Amino acid sequence: MDMAAIAVSILIVGGLGAALALLLVVAERYILNYGEVTVDVNAGERELKLNGGTSLLEALTSQKIFIPSACGGRGTCAYCKVKVLDGAGPLTPTEGPYLSPEELKEGVRLSCQVKVRTDIRVEIPRDLLAVQEYQATVERVRELTYDIKEYRFRLDDPPDMDYIPGQYVQLFTPRYKGNKEEVYRAYSISSDSQEKGVIELIVRLVPGGICTTYYFEHVNEGDRIRLNGPYGEFHLTDNDRPIIFIAGGSGMAPIKCMLHHMVNTQNARPAIYFFGANTTRDLFMLDDMKAFEAKLPNFRFVPVIARPDESPGWEGETGLVTQAVERHVTNAGEAEAYLCGSPGMIDASIKVLEGLGLTADRIFYDKFA
């Protein structure tokens, strides 16, 4: 058999496999009837009656119990972990890499991968049961760069949200032309927590992204939107250690929120913020950072350009953001680090910081899925 025939055979088999997988998904959702099932939450604290066949994540969301899921239920972020005591079914191949031996022993599962086919018993942290859904109005849309926008939402119902600087919310995206499913996506809060009734988010356009496409192309000032939250454990610790911030792109959001908090609490901790960008086109909020430098005497902002040849007139730091960290940080062993951005940037930053003497227990990060 020649190579062309082999390639055709592979394509045919692959296509049949994909078609079969799609057929199974359709059958699971629309044809198979599991009847009414019960989801017992926290030993009878909540008892949910619903039709079986959906994922546990979808089932809980439909009953206004919001479990974080930055990847939209694809099983890649591992944020949607819950403890399932009974009725989960066998572990799926998708879950294995994200669960430690201790978690497996305790019955922790990825709720987006668990199918609710029979009665099921789960344990959910109390702070997640307190998460609320909010109706909000788009008060302002501000273009920060060619692919990043800031959205300012006025909370209507409920009219306020208590959150810890560094946490995130999930934006709801309805069905629209080109998208046949309702989804939630996670975005870090960037606003000043002392400004009540307002949530600001910094959103970077993901080519083909369901949520970012909707917000960039279909959402305008005055529109009504839905979100839920707050979520997350990414926040400043309460001590006097020097701070190293590292971020890139929309990773600016939680760091900016933390800086607002430092101003509000008159926090005098020494802090340096390395912000990585490809070119000067990717820099934004420089005036905001200058304002923080004026209000926080021990704070310094260090933007870093990776491709200076495409940024005429740039006289600041160049190279990878991690190279700037190596050039400037001399007290890593005494400091704490807060990182936000892509997995690659965060992994590289952790390696550099540990090489400079910063221990892993003092490195905190929010890694985008």
Disulfide bonds with the S-S distance in Angstrom:
none
